[in-house]
Amino acid sequence: MTLKTFINNVDKIQSLNIKVPLYNIEKIRENTKKNPTWIHFGAGNIFRGYIAKIVDNLLNDKLVDTGIIAVDTHATGRDDDYEIVEKVYKNFDNLTLLALIHSNGNIDKRIIGSITDILHADFINYYDKLKEIFTSKSLQVVSYTITEKGYSIKNTNGEYNKNIEEDINNDPKKSKNIISITTALLYERFKNGEYPLSLLSLDNCANNGDKLKDAVISIANEWSKKGFVENTFIEYLNNKVSYPLSMIDKITPRPSEIISKQLLDLGLEDMNIFQVGHNKQSGFVNAEYPEYLVIEDNFANGRMPLEKAGVFMTNRDTVQKTEKMKVTTCLNPLHTSLAIFGCLLNYNFIYEELQNPLLKKLIEKIGYEEGMKVVIDPKIINPKDFLKEVIEERLTNPFIPDSPKRIATDTSLKIPVRFGETIKSYIENNYDLSTLVAIPLTISAWLRYLMAIDDNGEKMEISSDPMLEELQSYISKIKFKDINSINNNLESILSNKNIFGVNLYDTVLAKKIESYFKEMIENTGSVEKCLSKYIQ
């Protein structure tokens, strides 16, 4: 029995204590093809395990009669471009088996049938299909999980990235970047009725909707200068397209071998784990049980009744407060700290780190002491309760095998929000920055991590980061076990306002970070020794 043959084995699958869709999947697919309402760019696990589940809930409760269309956004021009489309979606008839894992190990299993089709963000082969969807009057929402860097169309010098530059100078129909593709498709909608629409970023970054809007309109303005689009298209983007802010929180890591074995033992023959590009994939998604989605209720062409599926629909200010609470205090800074120290201390999984009293104390200090001092209560979610759930239940869950290496990706883009915002809040409120210990200690550990040498003195692989080459050009001049080699090589990093939000040399923190860093490079074991010295 396989997931792909689910429709022919509904009763048998239900007998395995797996919940099944309560709606006619074929009918929903037919409805969606005729009148698409929601299309999503970014076909990864957070989409399959959370966003598609929201629509699945609404379908089960008969509150909607259309599903959601997925678009894979892996870069075109590679041999494995369509592997996700074929191996993760089509091989399973666009179905996903979702395994929601409680902290006690109990697993709720269900089949998600709300994904009606899978396309690729590739104008060479999918332009006509994407255009048909975008020009449909019924389309209400275009959403995104393309990671924070997906909205960065310029480098740190304010110049357009190379792929954006190419798109700007070409016919919009030849676009390759996701934001350029979006803008080109919006232009088709503009030309074919000027119907309103909402672009909904569901990525973990501050003011995500604003970032999406700025990126889209920047490209449209460049196209307007070159005569590719009319000036009235810019007016359309400003007046008839909305860009709601959101805060999303759910951990959906790579598929677990433990879950795979359990599902295979149940008789589901296609629940093995396989390689797609650089990532592990499967027909199932394992995810933690807790989940939060807060969205600004600002939709230009209507929306599904998302509040009926547990989504907090609220005003812009509340979204901003909730997002800031999570990404600056109650989750993301903790994750980044564990990722950095986890890599240096050779941990394979986040939950293992929480068994180390020093690391647990580190993130408690970041959250309860240093971050909570400046957090603003959004009212809809209590910050201390949220933080307690994160530390005591979520990060300690051994059945959610998230890795430090994965979370350490793009750290230079994360630090401005996860630590920089707290530093700026201290300055704005005239709080004593010298009282901060865990945050500067983590920043020092990040600089130590950039040396690509673990605490045992062995070489280690560094996760990808858009600033990695620049950062390591400074760090490479520093020698392990030679504190005199530091000289002024950290200054270009610690003074970078793009990374920290402020020049740290204008504060007491730069010298403190340099001091911690010196202690961390003294010898093997110095990272753990430094951690013990200042966190105990």
C-alpha positions in Angstrom: 0.0 0.0 0.0 1.3 3.4 -0.9 0.3 7.0 -0.3 -0.2 7.5 -4.0 -2.9 4.8 -4.0 -4.6 6.4 -1.0 -7.9 7.0 -2.8 -8.2 3.3 -3.4 -7.2 2.4 0.2 -9.1 4.9 2.3 -10.6 2.4 4.7 -7.4 0.5 5.1 -5.5 3.7 5.9 -8.1 4.8 8.4 -7.7 1.5 10.1 -4.0 2.4 10.8 -5.2 5.4 12.9 -4.4 7.9 10.2 -6.9 10.7 9.6 -8.0 11.1 6.1 -9.6 14.1 4.2 -13.3 14.4 4.7 -13.8 16.0 1.3 -13.8 14.8 -2.3 -10.2 15.4 -3.4 -10.9 15.2 -7.1 -13.8 17.6 -6.8 -11.6 20.1 -4.9 -9.0 19.8 -7.6 -11.5 20.5 -10.3 -12.9 23.5 -8.4 -9.5 24.9 -7.9 -8.5 24.5 -11.5 -11.7 26.4 -12.6 -11.5 29.1 -9.9 -8.1 29.3 -8.2 -8.0 31.2 -5.0 -4.6 30.6 -3.4 -1.2 29.9 -4.9 2.0 29.5 -2.8 5.6 29.9 -3.8 8.0 27.7 -1.8 7.0 24.0 -1.8 9.0 22.9 1.3 8.1 21.3 4.6 6.7 24.4 6.3 4.3 24.7 3.4 3.3 21.0 3.4 3.2 20.6 7.1 1.4 23.9 8.1 0.1 26.1 5.4 -1.5 23.3 3.4 -2.9 21.9 6.7 -4.7 25.2 7.4 -6.5 24.8 4.0 -7.1 21.1 4.7 -8.8 22.1 8.0 -11.1 24.5 6.2 -11.9 21.9 3.6 -12.7 19.3 6.2 -15.1 21.8 7.9 -16.7 22.6 4.6 -15.8 26.3 4.9 -14.1 26.4 1.5 -14.4 24.4 -1.7 -11.0 25.1 -3.3 -7.5 24.1 -2.3 -4.0 25.6 -2.7 -1.6 25.4 -5.6 2.1 24.9 -4.9 5.0 26.3 -6.8 8.5 24.9 -6.4 11.0 27.7 -6.4 14.3 25.9 -6.7 16.6 27.9 -9.1 16.2 27.1 -12.7 19.1 25.9 -14.8 20.1 23.0 -12.5 19.8 19.3 -13.2 17.7 18.7 -10.1 15.3 21.6 -10.7 12.3 19.4 -11.0 13.2 16.7 -8.5 10.9 18.2 -5.8 8.1 18.5 -8.3 8.5 14.9 -9.4 9.8 13.0 -6.4 8.1 14.9 -3.5 4.8 15.8 -5.1 3.8 13.9 -8.3 5.1 10.6 -7.0 2.6 10.9 -4.1 -0.2 12.4 -6.2 0.3 15.7 -4.4 -0.6 14.2 -1.1 1.4 14.6 2.1 1.3 12.4 5.2 1.7 14.8 8.2 3.1 13.4 11.4 2.5 15.8 14.3 4.8 14.9 17.2 4.0 15.7 20.8 6.8 16.3 23.2 5.9 13.0 24.9 6.4 11.1 21.7 2.7 10.6 20.7 2.1 11.1 17.0 -1.0 12.4 15.3 -1.0 11.2 11.7 -3.1 12.6 8.9 -3.2 12.9 5.2 -3.2 16.4 3.7 -5.1 16.5 0.4 -5.5 20.3 0.0 -2.6 20.7 -2.5 -4.3 20.5 -5.8 -1.4 21.0 -8.2 2.4 21.5 -8.3 4.1 23.9 -10.7 7.6 25.3 -11.0 8.7 28.9 -10.9 10.1 28.5 -14.4 8.8 30.8 -17.2 10.3 28.5 -19.9 8.0 25.6 -19.1 5.3 27.0 -16.8 4.6 30.6 -18.0 1.2 29.8 -19.5 0.0 27.9 -16.5 1.2 30.6 -14.1 -0.3 33.3 -16.2 -3.7 31.5 -16.3 -3.8 31.4 -12.5 -2.6 35.0 -12.0 -5.1 36.4 -14.5 -8.1 34.6 -12.8 -10.4 37.0 -11.2 -11.0 34.4 -8.4 -7.4 34.5 -7.2 -7.2 36.1 -3.8 -3.8 35.3 -2.3 -0.3 34.6 -3.4 1.9 33.5 -0.5 5.5 32.8 0.0 8.0 30.7 2.1 11.2 31.5 0.2 13.4 32.3 3.2 14.4 35.8 4.3 17.1 36.1 1.6 14.5 35.6 -1.1 13.4 39.2 -0.6 16.9 40.6 -0.7 17.3 41.9 -4.2 20.3 44.2 -3.4 23.6 43.5 -1.8 25.0 45.3 1.2 26.4 48.1 -1.1 22.8 48.8 -2.3 23.5 47.4 -5.8 21.1 44.9 -7.4 22.1 41.3 -7.2 23.3 39.8 -10.4 20.2 37.8 -11.2 18.0 40.7 -10.5 20.1 43.0 -12.7 19.6 40.5 -15.5 15.9 40.4 -15.0 15.6 44.2 -14.9 17.4 44.4 -18.3 15.3 41.7 -19.9 11.7 41.2 -21.1 9.6 40.5 -17.9 8.6 37.2 -19.5 12.2 36.0 -19.3 12.4 36.6 -15.5 14.2 34.0 -13.3 14.2 35.4 -9.8 11.1 34.7 -7.7 10.4 38.4 -7.0 10.9 39.2 -10.7 8.6 36.3 -11.7 6.0 37.6 -9.2 6.2 41.1 -10.7 5.9 39.8 -14.2 2.8 37.8 -13.3 1.2 40.8 -11.6 1.8 42.7 -14.7 -0.3 40.1 -16.6 -3.0 40.4 -14.0 -2.9 44.2 -14.4 -3.2 43.9 -18.2 -6.1 41.4 -17.9 -8.5 43.2 -15.7 -6.5 45.0 -13.0 -8.1 42.7 -10.4 -7.0 43.3 -6.8 -4.8 40.7 -5.1 -2.9 40.1 -1.9 0.8 39.0 -1.6 1.3 37.3 1.7 4.9 36.6 3.0 5.0 33.8 5.5 8.7 33.9 6.1 10.5 34.6 9.3 11.7 38.2 8.9 10.6 41.5 10.4 7.9 43.4 8.4 7.9 40.7 5.8 5.0 42.1 3.8 6.8 45.5 3.5 10.0 43.8 2.3 8.0 41.9 -0.3 6.2 45.1 -1.4 9.5 47.1 -1.7 11.1 44.4 -3.7 8.2 44.0 -6.2 7.8 47.8 -6.7 11.5 48.3 -7.1 11.6 45.9 -10.0 8.4 47.3 -11.5 10.0 50.8 -11.3 13.1 49.6 -13.1 10.9 48.0 -15.8 8.9 51.2 -16.1 12.1 53.2 -16.7 13.0 50.8 -19.5 9.6 51.0 -21.1 8.7 47.3 -20.3 5.7 48.3 -18.2 3.4 51.4 -17.9 3.6 53.8 -15.0 0.0 52.9 -14.3 1.2 49.4 -13.3 3.1 51.0 -10.4 -0.2 52.7 -9.3 -1.9 49.3 -9.5 0.8 47.7 -7.3 0.3 50.5 -4.7 -3.4 50.8 -4.7 -4.9 47.4 -5.7 -2.4 44.9 -4.3 -2.0 44.5 -0.5 1.0 43.1 1.3 -0.1 41.8 4.8 2.4 41.3 7.5 2.6 38.0 9.2 4.4 36.0 12.0 4.7 32.3 11.5 6.1 29.8 13.9 6.3 26.0 13.5 9.4 23.7 13.4 9.2 21.4 10.5 12.7 19.8 10.2 14.0 17.2 7.8 12.2 13.8 7.8 13.1 11.6 10.8 14.3 8.0 10.3 12.3 7.1 13.4 9.0 8.3 11.8 9.9 6.7 8.5 10.4 3.3 10.1 7.1 3.6 12.0 5.2 4.4 8.8 6.9 1.6 6.9 6.1 -0.8 9.6 2.5 0.2 9.3 2.5 -1.0 5.7 3.0 2.3 3.9 5.6 1.1 1.4 6.6 4.6 0.1 7.5 6.3 3.4 11.2 6.0 2.9 13.6 9.0 3.0 15.4 10.0 -0.1 17.9 12.6 -1.3 16.7 15.6 -3.4 19.6 17.9 -4.2 21.3 18.7 -0.9 18.3 17.9 1.2 16.5 14.8 2.6 12.9 14.5 1.6 10.0 12.0 1.9 6.3 11.6 1.3 5.7 12.5 4.9 6.5 15.7 6.9 7.2 15.4 10.6 6.5 18.5 12.6 6.1 19.7 16.2 2.6 20.0 17.5 2.7 23.7 18.6 2.1 26.2 15.8 1.4 29.9 15.5 0.3 32.1 12.6 -0.6 35.7 13.1 -1.6 37.7 10.0 -2.5 41.4 9.4 -6.2 41.3 8.2 -5.5 43.4 5.0 -6.7 41.4 2.0 -7.5 43.3 -1.2 -9.6 40.5 -2.9 -11.1 38.6 0.0 -9.6 35.5 1.7 -10.5 32.2 3.2 -11.9 32.3 6.8 -8.4 31.6 8.2 -9.5 32.4 11.8 -11.7 29.3 11.7 -8.5 27.2 11.3 -6.7 28.7 14.3 -4.9 31.6 12.6 -4.8 34.9 14.5 -6.3 37.6 12.2 -5.5 41.0 13.7 -4.2 44.5 13.0 -0.7 45.5 11.8 0.5 46.7 15.1 -0.3 43.4 16.9 1.4 41.4 14.1 4.6 43.5 14.5 4.6 43.1 18.3 4.0 39.3 18.0 6.7 38.9 15.4 9.2 41.0 17.4 8.4 39.0 20.5 9.3 35.8 18.7 12.3 36.8 16.6 14.0 39.1 19.1 13.4 37.3 22.4 11.3 34.1 22.7 12.5 31.8 19.9 14.8 32.8 17.1 17.7 34.2 19.2 17.6 31.0 21.2 17.7 28.9 18.0 20.7 30.9 16.6 22.6 30.7 19.9 22.1 26.9 20.0 23.0 26.6 16.3 26.4 28.5 16.7 27.4 26.7 19.9 26.0 23.4 18.7 28.3 23.5 15.6 31.4 24.5 17.7 30.7 21.8 20.3 29.8 19.1 17.7 26.2 18.5 18.6 24.1 16.8 15.9 20.7 17.9 17.1 19.2 20.8 19.0 17.4 18.7 21.6 20.7 17.2 22.6 22.0 20.6 23.4 19.3 21.2 25.9 20.7 18.3 27.9 23.8 20.5 28.5 23.0 22.7 31.6 25.3 25.4 30.3 23.5 25.7 27.0 20.1 25.7 28.6 21.2 28.4 31.0 22.6 30.4 28.1 19.2 30.5 26.2 17.3 31.1 29.5 19.5 34.1 30.1 19.0 35.4 26.6 15.2 34.9 26.8 14.1 35.5 30.4 16.7 38.1 31.4 18.2 40.0 28.5 15.4 39.8 25.9 12.4 39.9 28.1 13.5 43.2 29.6 12.6 45.0 26.3 9.9 42.8 24.8 6.5 44.3 24.2 3.5 42.1 25.1 1.4 41.6 22.0 -1.5 40.5 24.3 -2.8 37.7 22.0 0.2 35.5 23.0 1.8 35.8 26.5 5.6 36.2 26.0 6.7 34.3 29.2 4.3 31.4 28.5 5.5 31.3 24.9 9.2 31.3 26.0 8.5 28.6 28.6 6.9 26.3 26.0 9.9 26.9 23.6 12.5 26.0 26.2 10.7 23.3 28.2 8.7 21.5 25.4 9.7 22.5 21.9 13.5 22.7 21.8 13.8 19.6 24.1 11.6 17.4 21.9 13.8 14.5 20.8 11.3 13.6 18.1 12.0 16.9 16.2 15.5 16.2 15.0 16.5 19.7 13.9 20.2 20.3 13.4 22.5 23.2 14.5 24.1 23.2 11.0 20.7 23.8 9.3 19.8 26.6 11.6 23.2 28.2 11.3 22.5 29.0 7.6 22.4 32.7 6.7 23.3 33.8 10.2 24.6 37.2 9.1 21.0 38.0 7.9 19.5 36.8 11.2 21.7 38.6 13.6 20.3 42.2 12.9 16.9 41.1 14.1 17.6 38.3 16.6 20.2 40.3 18.5 20.5 43.7 16.9 17.0 44.8 17.8 17.5 44.0 21.5 20.7 46.0 21.5 19.0 48.9 19.9 16.1 48.7 22.4 18.6 48.8 25.2 20.1 52.0 23.7 16.7 53.6 23.1 15.5 52.9 26.6 18.9 53.9 28.2 19.4 50.5 29.7 22.9 49.5 30.7 24.5 47.5 27.8 27.3 46.3 30.1 24.7 44.0 31.8 24.4 41.9 28.6 26.4 38.7 28.8 24.7 35.9 26.8 24.1 38.0 23.7 27.7 39.3 23.3 28.9 35.8 24.2 26.9 34.4 21.3 28.2 37.0 18.9 31.7 36.2 20.0 30.9 32.5 19.4 29.7 33.3 15.9 33.0 35.1 15.1 34.7 32.0 16.5 32.5 29.8 14.3 33.5 31.7 11.2 37.1 30.4 11.7 35.7 27.0 10.6 37.5 25.3 13.5 35.5 23.5 16.2 36.3 23.5 19.9 38.5 20.4 19.5 40.7 22.3 17.1 39.4 20.3 14.1 38.2 21.8 10.8 34.5 22.0 10.4 32.1 22.9 7.5 30.4 26.3 7.7 26.8 26.7 6.6 26.0 28.9 3.7 25.8 32.6 4.2 25.6 35.4 1.6 28.3 37.4 3.5 30.5 34.4 4.2 33.3 35.3 1.7 33.5 38.9 3.0 33.4 37.8 6.7 36.0 35.1 6.3 38.3 37.6 4.5 38.7 39.3 7.9 38.5 36.2 10.1 41.1 34.3 8.0 43.8 36.7 9.2 43.3 35.5 12.8 45.2 32.4 13.9 43.8 29.8 16.3 45.7 29.8 19.6 47.2 33.2 18.8 45.3 36.0 20.4 47.8 38.6 19.1 46.7 37.8 15.6 43.3 39.4 16.3 44.8 42.9 15.9 42.0 45.0 14.4 40.6 42.2 12.2 37.2 42.2 13.9 36.6 45.9 13.5 35.1 45.7 10.0 32.6 43.1 11.2 31.7 44.6 14.6 31.3 48.1 13.1 28.9 46.9 10.4 25.5 48.4 11.0 24.0 46.1 8.4 24.8 43.1 10.6 24.1 44.5 14.1 21.9 47.5 13.5 24.5 49.7 15.2 28.2 50.2 15.1 29.1 48.1 18.2 32.2 50.3 18.7 29.8 53.1 19.6 28.8 50.9 22.6 30.6 49.0 25.3 29.8 45.7 23.5 32.6 45.7 20.9 35.4 45.4 23.4 33.4 42.9 25.5 32.9 40.7 22.4 36.6 41.0 21.5 37.5 39.9 25.0 35.2 36.9 24.9 36.6 36.0 21.4 40.2 36.1 22.7 39.3 33.6 25.4 37.6 31.4 22.8 40.6 31.0 20.5 43.2 30.5 23.2 43.2 26.7 23.0 41.1 23.6 22.4 38.2 23.5 24.7 38.2 27.3 25.2 34.7 27.8 23.8 33.2 25.5 26.5 35.5 27.0 29.1 34.4 30.5 28.2 30.8 29.5 28.2 31.2 27.9 31.7 33.0 31.0 33.0 30.3 33.5 32.1 27.1 31.5 32.2 27.4 29.5 35.4 
